[in-house]
Amino acid sequence: MPAEPRGGEIPFGPVVPVADDAPAYDRLVAWTGRDPQWQP
């Protein structure tokens, strides 16, 4: 999924970098601007 274009009313933050071999779920979470490694 491309990192650009973003802006307007899209509820995502900037892409968070992850390893190229990261699991698909981690890559999707990172694409939405969230850190897949974050834990409460």
Secondary structure, 3 states (H helix, E strand, C coil): CCCCCCCCCCCCCCCCCCCCCCCHHHHHHHHCCCCCCCCC
